[in-house]
Amino acid sequence: MDAILGFFARVGIERARSHSLTMIRESVYQHCIGALFAYRKYCATSTQPGQLILPESLKLLPLYTLALSKTPAFRPGIHATVT
């Protein structure tokens, strides 16, 4: 999960120079959804269509993704400088 969150953060920071913060946060959310969808599609056994399937190691990924979007680097009105 640490590697996935690190990837989400890097993608967001790379896009910060050319996209709005709203678009960056939405992109981070979509990456999270895509990762969980791929797990369900390729790794989960057959289940009911509306059932949410998460691996044990990624149960907190949606929570950490929301926390990542609330960090100062992704909040509007806060200007971070890169040194």
Number of C-alpha atoms within 10 A of each C-alpha: 12 10 8 15 17 12 14 22 20 13 15 23 16 11 15 15 9 9 12 12 20 12 13 22 21 13 16 22 17 13 18 20 15 12 14 19 16 12 15 18 12 8 11 13 9 8 10 8 7 6 8 10 18 15 12 7 8 16 13 12 19 14 10 16 20 14 10 21 21 13 10 12 18 21 15 11 9 10 10 10 6 4 3
